[in-house]
């Protein structure tokens, strides 16, 4: 059974290897061949091998069928970022983000043609008009602008295209304010569970208004995490407790366990009830019912479905009074989850949840019985805390050594106290609002103490390990090492696990040599951020935009990339000027890394003591690589775009020119020293606008490669065709971040040509990116 389940999982996981979805027919034909082989009298080994291959092919075909369903509709290219009329139904609770609401919209009509798919929409309020009340299940007509799923393609960054694919979202966009938007119909029978969830959310928002931890109660009761701030998520991550805010196996298991114990206690005290239905059977059915209800309150999210399946498999043994081994339960649950939704393999939670349950089964079975419950609980936390380190490093580039202690405190407190009170309060708020409000306030109050402890632990940075390996083989070796270390006493040579873990601990990514520069223009949408690496130094030039209090390109792109490159400190952070798309992410970068020097044309925008102004004439050398500011001088400050820092980097006969957002006026001043402008590579001024890259300036630079930092389908139309043509006329190759993702170049002193790597083409070739 276990081998067949692994074969089925392997077949489904083959989806990761496809750059485009292949035809189904060859695999169906091959499956038929192996089915026919089963009718022949083969030796047992070959018969079993044929069965395993057949199960592998069934898994592959199954995931392909689901993928075909998701890809059945794609936004036509001619409608990318163009106004279009759509009709459909609001399919998720509209959640606020600043002065906007975002929600999933089930699309039934697109440009007067019938479709059947889901998209993600934002509706922004205007200064003169607030948004109408939006209720899940209502049918609307909207005038919108849509884009195909398109992620920011950078090393270390979140793959939003994969997420959209796994969630079945085929486009995203915003609603154009106007009279064309109108409510078509309201139905009390459409999305009834989500209607109930929205009502509960609105009740909780009223009852918990102004409470500091109200956002956690929303997450614990109905799975809505929109109100949790980035700072709060960072505390959860630093302490290894971010799973507390996800309704999955942990919380559903607690609720089901409490219901099982309560029902067992009550059922035994009802005369003759155990004779009619055995107590364990009644308690098992009741606990499964409570798990399904809790999953419904969480919107039947995929993690909750997975948890209910696991719990159902476990309870089958209780209800039918059959012993089912832990590994058999896990294997059966894995197969059922994959049958229900094979695309769940694209979620980190799928791998973490099954890894956690497997670790519990591995680490706590086949051992001598613990002398005390306290030691058994401690061993459980240590097993999970240690055993999941390779997985958290793989998925999050972070491991918390204080996680076992933090979880041993937070899990029982939240599971046994906060979650039951929150659920009780939220449900009672629908029937007895005054009583529900009191219980909700009490449940929020219970979080004050545990949050104080987690905040204290979070600030002990010595217990947080930021580490990333670009080689999955090291992760695999570390998993083997962890399994050896967690093996039962008596297992020979189990301490050899340390040998398997060592490569992961001591792994250091490759770095430039002396006389070499690694330059990466990051994909931060419509903005600019670049990272320059020499043998022992790192310079970051601009940090992209900030879009809200909780989201900016510094935390979303720059910091993950620096951690991907195993960078621990920044020698120089250069902010070319004060526009949001260049300075916006600087706060996140400064918070995440120590910065030795901060240089900018707008020093008044920073409070740090190590801030200085980038001025012409300043130069330095790192690892035999030369850096020099060509602009501005003191007389050219205070000119907005035309005060941008212009930095030239030289190694041997190759040069990189970083120009910020300079325009015609600054270019004219720079042409007074035209001999300094000649460069191999230029990051085009002002993203390729037609107010920059004047013919004389382009001629003076005469680059081999031109890089345009632009956003996908940006509203400015950058880079302007006339600007691209100016560079191409000189024979330069042009690349932009919207099409290519992060653009990485390696420059060596003894070479005349840089080596170029385009991240989207090399690392992002998957079905969900096609």
N, C-alpha and C positions, 0 to 999 in steps of 0.2 A: 504493500500500500504506500509506504513512504517513498519508494523509488518511483512509483507511478506518479505520485503527487509532485515530486521534484521534476520529473520529465514534463509533466503538464505545465508547471511553472516555467521551466526553461523554454518550452515552445512559445509561451505567451511573451516571455521576456525578450525573445528574438526581435520584437518590435523595435527595440533600441538600435538594432543594426541596420534598419532600413532607412534609406534617404528618401525614397518615394515608395508608396504602397504598391506592391507588385500584383500581378494578376492572380486570382484565386484558383484558376483552373489547373495549373500544373500541380499544386499541392493537393487538390482534391483527387486528381488522377493518381498521384503517388500514394495517397492514403488508401485508395481502392486496391492498389497493388499489394500493400501490406495486409489489408483485410483478407485478400485472396490467399496470401501466404499462410494465414492462420488455419486454413482448411487442409494444408499439407501436413504430413507427419514429419515434423522437424525435430531434431534433438532439442532437449529441454532448454539448453543455453540459447540456441538460436531462436527458439520460440519466444523466450522471454525477451530477448533483444528486439525481436520484431514487434512485440507488444509495446515495449518502451518507445520505440521509434514511432509507432502508430499514435500513442498517447501524445508524444511530442508534436506530431503533425496536427492532431486534433486541437491542441492548445494554440498552435500557430494559426490555424484556420479560424478558430473562435475569436481571437483578438483581431484578426483581419476583418471579420464580419462587423465587429463593433467599430472598428476604425472607418470602414466604408460608410457606416451609418452616420458617424460624426462628420465625415467629409462630403456627405451627400449634397450639401449646399455650401457654396463659397461666394462671398461678396464679389460680384462682377467688377473687373478692374475699372471699367468706365465710371463706376459709382464710388470709387475710393475718394473719400473726403469731399463728396459732392452732395448737395441737398437732395433728399429723396423722401417720399411719403411712405410710411409703414403703418401697419395695424397689427395688433396682438394683445397679449395679456401680461400684466405685471406678475411675474412668477416668483418673486422673492420680496422679503420685507424691505421697503425703501429705507436706506440708512443714510443719515446725514453726514456730510463732510464739509465743514465750514458752511457756506451759503449754497450748498448743492445737495441733492439727493442722488444716490446711485442705487441701481437695482438691476436684476436680471429680467429681461423682457422676452416672453415667448412669442416669436415672430410667426404670424400666420399669413401676412400679406406684405409683399415687398414690391414697390413700384407697380401695384395693381396685379401682381402675379402671386399665386398661392405658394407658400413655403411652409416649412415646419422645422424650426430650429430655435436656438436660444442665442441672444446677444446681451452685451452689458451696456447699459445706458447711464449717462449722467445728465441731470437737469439742473442748470445753474440759475439761481435767482438773479434778478437785476436790481439796480439801485432803486427803481421805481415800483417794482412788482415782486411780491413774494411768490413762492411756489404754491400751487394748489395742494390740497390734501390728497396724497397718493395712498391707495389701499391695495394690498396684494389681492389678485383675483379680478380686478377691474380691467375692462377692455378699453383701450385707447387708440386714437389715431395721432401719430406724431410726424412732425417734419424734422428730420435728423441729418446729421453728417456722420458717416461710419467709416471705419478703417478695418482692414483685415488684422487678425492677431499679428502683432509685430513686437518682439521684445528688444530690449537693449542688450546687444550681444557682446558680452565682456567676460573674460576669465574671472571666475569666482562669483558672478552675479546670478540672481534668481532668473530662471527661464520661464518667463510669463507665457510664452507660446505653448510650452509643454503643459502648463497649468490650464490654459484655456482649452487645449485639446482634451485633457482628461475630464474637464468639467462640461465639455460639449458646447463651448461658447465659440461661435464662428465669426463674430465681429464685435467691435466696441465703438462707442462714439458718444455724441451729446445731442440733446434736443435743442433745436433752434427755437427761440422764443418767438411767438406769434399767434395769430388767430387760427392757424391750421391745426393746432394741437387741441384735441377735444376728447372728452369722455364719451365713449360709445355706449357702454352698458355696464351695469353693476349686477353681479349675481352672488347671492348668498351661498350658492352651492359650489362655486369655483374656488379651489384651493382652500377648503375649510380649515385644514390644520394650520396652514400659514396665516389665515385670518385670525385664528385663536392665538397664535404666537405673537402677531402684531398687537393684538389687544393686550396681551400680557406685558409686552415691552412698553407700551404706552402707559399702562398702569404703574409699572416699576419706575419709569422715568418720572412720573408725577410723585410717587411715594418716596423716591430716593434722590430727589432734586437737591443738588448741592452737597451730597455725600461723597467723600473722597474716593471710595472704593465701589461706587455704584456700577462702574464698568465691569468689574469682576462678577457681580451678581448677574448682569445680563448674560455674560459668557457662560456662567455655571448653570443657568436655568434654561435658556433657549439657544445657546450656542452663538450669540451675536457678539463678536469681539471688536466691533468698529470703534468703540469708545476707549479702548486700551491704548495708552500713549506709547510712543517709541521708547521713552525712558523706562516705562514699566516693563515693556518687553525685554529690555536690556537686563533688568534685574532678574527676571525669570531665566534668561539665558545664562547669565553669570552663575546662577545657583543651580542650574540643571533642572528647573521646576516649570519650564514653559508648558509642559504637558498638563499642568494643573488647570489651565484655561481652555483645554480642549475636551469637549464631551466625547469620551471614547471609552475604552475598556475599563479604565480606572474608576471613573465616577459611576458608570453604569453598573460595574461590578459592586461598588459600595451600596448603591441603592437596591440592587437586586438582593444582595446579602442581607441588608437590614430588613427588607420585606420578607425574605425567607425566614429569618429568625422570628420576626413579629407574627407572621402567619402560623408558624409552627407552635408558638406559645399560645396563641388564641385558639387554634383549631383543637388542640389537646383538651381545652377546657370547655368545649361544647359537647354536651352529652351525646354519645353514639356517633358523632361526626367521624372519628377515626375509623369506625367500623364500616361506614359508608364509603369513605375515601381515605386512603392511608395518608397520614400527616405529611410525610416527605413528598408525596405526589401533589397534594394540595399546595404545599409551600413552594414546590418547584414550579408549578403552573403559575402561581401568583407572582413569583419573582420574575419569571419570564415575561409575564404581562406587564409588570412595572418597568422592565427594561425596554419593552416595545413602546410604552407610553413616553418614557424619558427620551427615547430615540426620536419619537414623533415631535416632542417639544423642541428638539434640536434640529428639526426640519429634515429628519431622515438623512442627515449628512453621511457621506461614505464611511467615515470612522465609526459612527454610531451603528451603521449597518453591520460593519465588520465585528464590532463588539457584541451585538445581539446574536449574530451567527455563532461566535465562539461560545457565548453563554448558553445558547440553545443546545449546542452539541454536548456541552458539559451536563446540562440538566436532563438530557435524554437518558443518561445512565441512571439518574436518580428516579425519574418518573417510571422507567421500565425496570428498575431495580437490577441493572446490569453494570458490572464493573467495566469501565472503559479506561484504558491506560492513558496517561497524560499525552504521550506522543501520538496515540491514535486519535485523540480528540483534536489535537493541534493539526494533524494531517487532514482530517475530515473537514475542519473549519477552513483550512487553506483552500481546499478544492472547492468548497461551496462558495467562498468569497470570490474566487477566480471565475467561477461559472456565472455568478450574478453580475460581476463587473470586472472583466479582465484588464480594463484600463486603470484599475486601481494600482497596478504595479508602477505607474508613473508618479505616485505620491510617496513622499518620504515617510508619511505616517504608516503606510502599508508595511514597509520593511522594518520600521522601528517597533511597531506593535507585535508583529510575529517574532521578531528577534527577542523582544522582552519576554514574551510568553515562553519561547523556546529556552531562554536562559533560566527562567523560573523552573521549567520542567527539568532542565539539565542540572541546575545547581542545587535543587532541593529534593530531588528524588534519588533513591538508591543510596541514601546516607543513613548513618545512625540517627535515631530520633534525638532531637534537641532536648536537652535537660530542662530548659525553660522556654516559655513563649517569647520572652524578651530576646533570648539569643536567636530563636528562629526568625523573628522579625528583623533583627540586626543582620543576620546572614542574608536574608532576602534583599535588604537594601544594599549591602555590600556586593552581592552577586550582580544586581542590576547596575549599580554605580560603576563597578569595574568592567563588567562584561559589555556594557554599551559604549564605552569610551571609543573603540574604533569606529563605531557607527556614527557617533556624534561628530567625531573628527571628519569623517567622510562627508557628511551632509551639511554640517554647520561650521567646520574649521575651528571648533571650540569644544573643550572638555572642561568640566568643573569637578575638581577633586573634593569640593565641599558638598557635592550633590548628594551623597548618601546621608550625610547629617541633615542637610536642608530638607530632603524628602522624608526622612524619618520623622521630622517634626510637622511638616506641612501636609503630607498626605493624610494621616489620620485626622488631623484637625479639620481640614477642608472636607474630607470624605465623610466623616461621621457627624460633623456639626454644621458646617456652613452649607453644604449641598442640600441635606435634608430640610434645613430651615428655609433656604432659598426656594426650593421647590414647593414646600408647603405654603409659604407666603405668596408666591406667584399664583398658585392655583386658587387659594382662598381669596385673592384680590378680585377674582372673577365673580365670587359669590357673596362674600362678606368683606367689602373693600376696607373697612376700618380695621378689621382683625388682620387681614392680609398685609396692610401697610405696617402694622406694629411688628409682625414677624419678619417682614423684609428689612425693616430698620435694625432689628436684632441680628439678622443674618449678616448685614453689612458691618455691624459693630464687631462681630466675631473675627473679622479679617484684620482689625487694627493691630492686634498683637503679633499674628503670624507675619504680617507684612513688615513690621518693624524688624523682626528677626531676619527675614529674607533680605531686606535692605542692608542690614548690618553685614551679613555674609557677602552680599554682592560687592561691597566696597573693599573686601579683603582680596585684592587682585592677585596675591600670591597663589590663591587656590584656583585661578582661572588660567587655563592653558590654551593660548591661541596658536594653533599649529595647522598647517595644511600640507598634505602630500599630494603631488600630482601623479603618483603611481599607485594604482589600485592594488598592485601586487603586494605592496607594503601593508595595506589595509587587510588583505586576505591573510597575510602572514601573522598580523597582529591578532586577528580573530582566532586563528589556530592557537596562538600563544595564550590568549585569554581562556580558551577552552581547556588547555592543559593546566593552567594555574587553578581553574575552578573545578578540576576533576576531583573525585572523591579521594580521601586519604587511602593510601595503599596503591594508587595508580603509580606505576614505576616511571621515574624520570619526569614527573609533572613539572618540576621547576625548570625544565628545558624551555618552558613557555617564555621565560625571560629572553631567551635567545631569539625567538620568533618576533618578540615585541621590539627588540633593540633597533632594527632598521627604521621603524616608524619614528622612534624617539630621536634618533640621530640624523634623520633625513634632512638634508639642506638642499633646496632647489638650486639649479645651476645659476650662476651669476656672471655678469660680464667680466672679461679679463681687462688688464691694463691696456690702454690705447683702444678701448672699445666702448661704444655707447649702445644701450638698448633704449629705444624710444617707443612709447605706446601712446597713440592718440585714442583715448577712450570714447566709447559710444555713450554719450550722456544726453542724447536727444538734441534738441535745439539749444546748444550751449557748448562749452569748451572745458575739457580737462585733459591734461597730458602728463605722463610720468616719464622722467628721464633717469636712467640707472647707469652708473659707472661701477667700477669694481668695488668701491667701498662707500659710495654716496648715492643719495636719492634726492631728486628735485621734483616737486609737483607744481605744475603750472596750471592754475585755475582749477575750480572744483565743481563746475556745473551749477545748475539752478536749484532753488528751494521752492517747493510748491505748496507746502503746508507746514504746520508745526511738527508734524510727524513724518514727513517725507521730503527728502532732498537727495540730489545726486551724490553728495558726499557719502552718506550712509548706504545708499543703494548700489553705488558703482565703485567710487574711488576707494573706500575703505575695504570692501571685499577684494578688489584687485590687489591692493597692497598686501593683504593677508595671503592671498593666493601666491604672491611672489615671496612670501615669508619675510616681508620687510617689517622691521621692528621700530624704526624711527625715520623721521624725515629731516634731512639736513637743511633743505630750503623749501619753503612754500611761497610761491610767487602768485599773487593775485593781480592780474594785469590791470583791472579797473573795477569800478563799483557796480556794474550792471549785474542783475540777479543771476543771469545765466552763466556768469563767471565766478561770482563771489558767494552764491547762495549756499553751496555745500561746505564752505570753509569751516563752519562751526562744528560739524560732525567730524571732519578730518582732524581739527585741533583737539577735539575731545578724545579721539581714538588713539592718536599717536603723539609722542613728544616731538616738537618742532624746534630745531636749533635757531633758524633764522626765518623771519617772515618779512618778505619784501613786496611792496605794492605801490601803486600810484595814488592810493587813497588811504594813507596811514591813519587818518582820523576815524575810519570805520572799524578800527580794532582797538581793544583795550590792553592787549598784551604788551609786555615791556620789551620784547625782542623785535619790535616792528621798526622797519626802516623804509625809506623811499627808494624805489628802483630808479636810478639816474644814469644817464649816459656817461660813459667813462669808467664805470665800475666793472671790474673783470676779476676773474679768479681761475684757478686750475684745480681740477680733481682728477687724480689717477691718469695724468697726462692727457686730459680732455679739457679744452679751453671754453670758458663761458664769458660772455660780455654783453652788457646792456648797450644797445644802440640808440635807445629812446626811452623816455622823454628826458629833456633837460629841465632844470628848475623853472624855466620860463614857459614850459609847455604843460604845466600841471593845471588841473581844474577845467579841462576841456572835454570831460566825459570820454567818449570813445577815443577821441584823438589824444588822450593822455595815457593810453594803454602802454604797459611795459612791452618793449620789443627786445627779445633775448636771442642771441646767436650762439649756437653751440658748434664747436669745431673739433674734429678729430681727423688728423692726417689731411687728406684732400677733400674730405666730405664735411658738409655743414648743414645744420638745421636752423631755420629761421622761424621763431614763434612771434606772431604779430598781434595777438589779442584782437581788438575790434577797431584798429586804426582805419581811418578813411582818407579821402583825398588830401586833406590839409596836412595830416601827419606824413603821408607818403611823400608829399612835396618837400617837406623839411628833410626827410631821410635821404632824398635824392641829392641833397647837397653833399653827401658823402656816398655817392653811388657805388664807389669801389668796395665799400664794406658790405653791400647787400648780396653779392653773388653767393648763392647757396644751392646745395644739391637738393634739399627738401625744404618746402615752405608749407606751413599751416596757413592757408589762405586768410588774408585779413577779413574781418567781419563776416565770416562764414560764407564768403563768396558773393557778397552783395555788389550791386552795380554802383555803389557809392565808394567803392574801394577797388584795389587791383587795377589801377590806372595803367594804360599801355606803357608809359615810361617806367613805372615801377616794376611791372612784369618783365620788361626787357632788361632792367638792371639786375634783377634777381636771377633770371634765366634758369629756373630749376629743372631738374630731371623728374621730380615727383612733386605733385601738389595734393595736399590733403584738405578736404573740406569737412569741418565738424558741423553737421547739420542733423536736424530731426526728420524722421520719416514723414513724408507728405507735409512738411512744415508750411505754415500759412504765408510765409514770405516768398516761397518759391526759390529758396537758396539750395544750391548755388545757381546763380543766374546763368542762363546759357551763354550769354555774351562773354561772361567772365571765364567760364570753362574754355570757351573757344580761344580766348587770348593766350591761355597757357598751352593749350594743345597745339596751337599754331607754331609755337616754339619747339614742339616735339616732346613736351612734358606729358607724363602719364598722370591721370587724375583719379583720385579715389575719394569716396565720401563715407562717413560713418553710418549713415542710414542704410546704405546698401551692403556695406562690408563689415559692419560692426567695428570692434576695436581693430585698429591698424597698428601692427607691430613691426618695427624696423630695427635691424642690427647693422650698425656702422662700425667698421674696423679701419684703423689708420692705414694699413697696407693694402686696402681694397678701394677701388674707385666706384664700386656699385654697392648700394645697400641691399641687404637681404630683407624681403618683405613677406609678412604673414598676415593673412586676412582671416580674422577669427570666425566670422559667420560661415565662410566657405569651408574652413578646415575643421571646426569643432561643433558646428550647429546643424550638421546634415542629418536631420531626422524627419520622420513622417510629419510631425506636427509643425515643422518649419517649412514644409513644401507648399 
